[in-house]
Amino acid sequence: MPGDAIISRVKQKLHLSPKTFSPPDSPVQDPSPVDAVAVRDQCGAAEAREPQADTSDTLDADPRSTRYGILPINGKAGFGGPPTSIREIAEMKPGDKVLLRARIHHLRSQGPKLAFIVLRHQLDTIQGLVVVSDGTVSEDMVRWMERLPLETIVRVSGVLQAPGDGQSAVHNATVHNMEILIESMHVVSQVTKHVPFDIEDASRPESDFQDEHFAARRVTPRAHFTNRVASLRSATSLAIFRIRAGACTAFRAHLDARGFTEIQSSKFQQGASESGASVFTVNYFKRQASLAQSPQLAKQMCIAADMERVYEIGPVFRAENSHTGRHLTEFTGMDLEQTIDVSYTEVLDTLDGVLKHIFATLQECFRTEIEVVKRQFPHEDLVWREETPRLTFKEGIAMLREAGWTEEDGSEPSEEDDLSTPAEKKLGALVKEKYETDFYILDKFPLAVRPFYTMPDPDDETYSNSADFFLRGQEILSGGQRIHHAPLLEQRMKEAKIDLEPMEDYLDGFRWGCPPHGGGGIGLERVIMLFLDLGNVRWTNLFPRDPASFPGAQVDPNDAGGHALRGPESSTVEYAASLRVADVPPPLPPLENLIATYADSNNTAWLDPQWTVWRDAPTGGAVGYCDSEGHTLVWGRPLCDDAQLHGVIARFLKHVDPGERLKVLWACADEVTESLLTRERGWASVIVAAEERLDPTAFEMGGKLAQKVRSAQTKGVVVVSVGEGTPGEEVRQEIDRRVGEWREGRTGKQVHSTDIRPWDDEVHRKYFYAKDGDGKVCAIVVLAQLSRKYGFQIKFSLEFPGAPSGSIELLLTEVISAMAAAGLRTATFGTSATESLTAGENTRRWKAKMMESAYATIAKTLGLGSKPEFRAKFGTELDSVYFCYPRGLDARAIHAVTAALTG
């Protein structure tokens, strides 16, 4: 199919209208003039409105009420004909009648007789005016309209007019040359819950928020993905997904024109796609199956079935615990496979051609959408060469070495190992400098780093007939020739320790004879991310899934392990239920049991006398706090079931702040608590601390840590694990004495939410200590039980004065190994301060700057940041917690927090 025909097909497939759209010249500002410039100069940025009550009383009193109101939900919502598209209005004339269905994007009243409204449908917006006039628009209609919440879907009729008062264009809408004089408006769909952010703000570039006087609210990535439907309404999101759809259509069109057949393969399989790891296992009618890592096996079986050329666009599942902007656990793969006539470079030619066709189609057919995305994510257009540079892996390594590039540990890149992500990015920069292209191919990868089905290079079997394709310095495609000779394939599978029995159907296709073939798999989300230079693959996926998805389901993995370590627990749900049927209120659940049931590490501090614990009568839940310099500082999440959090928080705040003096600060809140405070109460949040979590079952001892451990062992240090209860009285006394020596050796101000109190709540704690060669206690570790979601906290980890070097490292490795042996997959060292302050929800840029400066001073003064460096040796990962506060936080509040933690 000729190139013009393919592009025409893409346009037709996506229903692209003639290019009449242009983005707004700037974010929504004051409406353009209609009656009086002075009146319009008073207009500011529209604010989101809470859903309002029905206004039927007003309608009944207005003789012109048929021109506005709420349509019945089970009645006709149509127009008696197709509505006018906002995009088409730019080609119409003043005086033309229009009928629209759109959302209220912005709304601003100028008194009882004049209101401005910006209507939005997908990428397009137009300004409307509602002006009181005899026989058409009443004052009641203006008042009714101004109470409608943003995002309400309305049916509007009116007359087009050119911008008035000498203005040649409307600058706050995508349609610049026309506006609508509205004659009637009816609500098609009401907003019954406040939308969490202004959709206009969701498309603003980060540069908008660098101005400390800029009034709009920054919508964080977390807010985007937590409120995904609202986020997807933004112009940027809509543009991204049009571009994504265009990429799929171009992929299909290019391959259809070259004789490929589209397939849809099963996503259930008995064996793994490429290895025994990184698959999601599923219970398939009491038998174990897995979700396909790719359609690789199915594609090859189709080639063995003489289909010759096949492709698929479909879901891909990877059970990789990667928390980066490049990885998802579920994404869309664009895969192809073809027979080889002469050389495997035929496969590279096909892959090269289809990718460059996608790039050309997107740049030609989706120019409007690209420009919309650039407003929020500024970037340079992708550049590529007519003839794509093809480097061998050895040549790529040579370029890195010639540039003097080394890995983080100082080692040179190796011709025998895969490229690290930093190496990929550096090589991409070198290729861009030398060849002036963002797109290139790296061929002949080492065989050892490729999947079992990869064909060895006939000239050097340490390398392979396989290649990676790179875009803006990141890999977007892996492909090459597959092994079609059954004996060699079986040998490679055995070397990879893959069980052949579940793969019999796959292997039979080769045993029965299979032609030479090859192919590749393209990650659609990553291609779009890099094409638009978005920085995070999640922007290109409708509902992104990563290892942090489904937080409610995180209980199950921890619940499966560590049972032998756990002590008694109590349920606030059961307490509330018993309270409803009891004649006399039952005793409150013990605080220690609530900590063991619902806590993260911060809640364990409540056992210290400095914290006051408030108890919630209806649920038995608990909140820990202290008073500091006129403020109430809350520490950690409330101890109760998540379903009870809303009520517990409301009752606690009424208890400590009945006059709403807004002197309550909430530190180390988890994501659920932070969400309730910021979205339902309008509080703001920042991130200044993070839990340092680890998976004991995944712990690996690094080189420097191993040296420390060996050093302690050679000096005779031994570890003692206490079974049930606590150490004997003699050892307890020695530990108390040694803790006293440790305290005496501390200098300067110490930041802490808890004192060293090893023997609190002994029933929920586990004890380990180390003795030196003379039998003297030299280190101690105490574990504290947390919720099943979070496992255990390494509550205290102390190395006493005079201990042999490496004593605490040896003790901690033994403790982590003991947790792993018990099947515990989640633990934490507790929270530590982050290096810098990060703005969260509802935090204005100027406020964040002020707080960043104050935090930097405090961090430097108190020496924050040393704990993370030590704990990182044990494979910890940071999990942010939140500091939440009502609007109006000042420097006194920051001093109150500091005083509470250093007193």
JOVEN-V400725 format. One line per field, one symbol per residue. psi: psi as a letter, one per 20 degrees, with the letter a starting at -180 (. if undefined). burial: I if it has 9 or more other C-alpha atoms within 8 Angstrom, else O. A space follows every 50 residues. Layout:
psi = ???
burial = ???
//
This chain:
psi = pqghhgghhggghjlprqniqqrqhrqpbpqqqggphhghiipapqqqqq prrqkhggghiphkiiirapqqhjapjajjrpqpphhihhjrqpiqqqpq prqogqppqlaiipqqppqpodiqqqpqpoppqpifprhhgghghiipqq ippqppqapqqqpakipiqpijrhohjqrpophqpqpgpqoiqppirphg hijqqhhhjhoijpiqppoqhhhgihmhgghiiqhgghgghggghhgggh gggghgikjqpproqqipqhaqghrirkqpqqonljqprqpphrkggggh hhghjkigoqrqorqppolpmplrjiqqipapqoqqqqqpggqiihghgg ggghghhggggghgikgghghghhhhnprqqpqrqhoppoqqgghgghgg ghijpqrhjiqqqqiiqrprghgggghghggghgilqiprpormqphhjr rhjppqphhoiirrmqqqpqpkjqpippraqqpiogghghghghhjlpph gijggghhhhhjppqqrrarppogghggghgilhiphhhjpgnppaiiqm hhiiggghhirjhiiqaqrqphghghghhhiqhpprqqppghhhgihiqa hhhihiiqiippoppoghijrqpprqpoljqooqorqqnrqhiigggggg hghhgilhjliljppoqlqrhgghghghhhijrrqrojrqqnqqohijpp orghghggghghhhjjpqppppdqbrrrhghghgggghgghgghipqrpp oqiqronhjqlhhjqqpqrqqahjjppiqqppppparhhidqpngpnppq pjqqpjghggghhhghhhgghjjpjprqiaqqqrhrppqcqjoqghgggg hgggghgggggilqihghgghhijkqqpoqrqoqqrqjpahhgghggghh ij.
burial = OOOOOIIOIIIOOIOOOOOIIOIIOOOIIIIIIOOOIOIIOOIOOOOOIO IOOOOOOIIOOIOIIOIIIOIOOOOOOOOOOOIIOIIIIIOOOIOOOIII IIIIIIIIIIOIIIIIIIIIIOIIIIIIIIIIOOOIIIIIIIIIOIOIII IIIIIIIIIIIIIIIOIOIIIIIIIIIIIIIIIIIIIIOOIOOOOOIIII IIIIIOOOIOIOOIOOIIIOOOIIIOIIOIIIIIIIIIIIIIIIIIIIII IOIIIIOOOIIOOOOOOOIIIIIOIIOIIIOOOOOOOIIIIIIIIOIIII IIIIOOIIIIIIIOIIIIOOOOOOOOIIIIIIIIIIIIIIOOOIOIIIOO IIOIIOIIIOIIIOIIIIIIIIIIIIIOOOOOOIIOOIIOIIIOOIIOII IOOOIIIOOOOOIOIOIIOOOOIIIIIIIIIIOOOIIIIIIIIIIIIOOO OIIIIIIOOOIIIIIIIIIIIIIIIIIIIIIIIIIIOOIIOIIIOOOIII OOIOOIIOIIIOOIIIIIIIIIIIIIIIIIIIOIOOIIIIIOOIIIIOOO OOOIIOIIIOIIOOOOOOOIIIIOIIOIIOOOOOOOOOIOOOIIIIIIII IIIIIIOOOOIIIIOIOOIIIIIIIIIIOOIIIIIIIIIIIOOIIOOIIO IIIIOOIOOOOOIIIIIIIIOOIIIIIIIOOIIIIIIIIIIIIIIIIOIO OOOOIIOIIIIIIOIOIIIOOIOOIIOOOOOIOIIOOIIOIIOOOOOOOO OOOOOOOOOOOIOIIIIIIIIIIOOOIIIIIIIIIIIIIIIIIIIIIOII OOIIOIIIIIIIIIIIIOIIOIIIIIIIIIIIIIOOIIIIIIIIIIOIOO IIOOIIOOIOOIOIIOOIOOIIIIIIIOOOIIIIIIOOOOOOIOIIIOII IIO
//
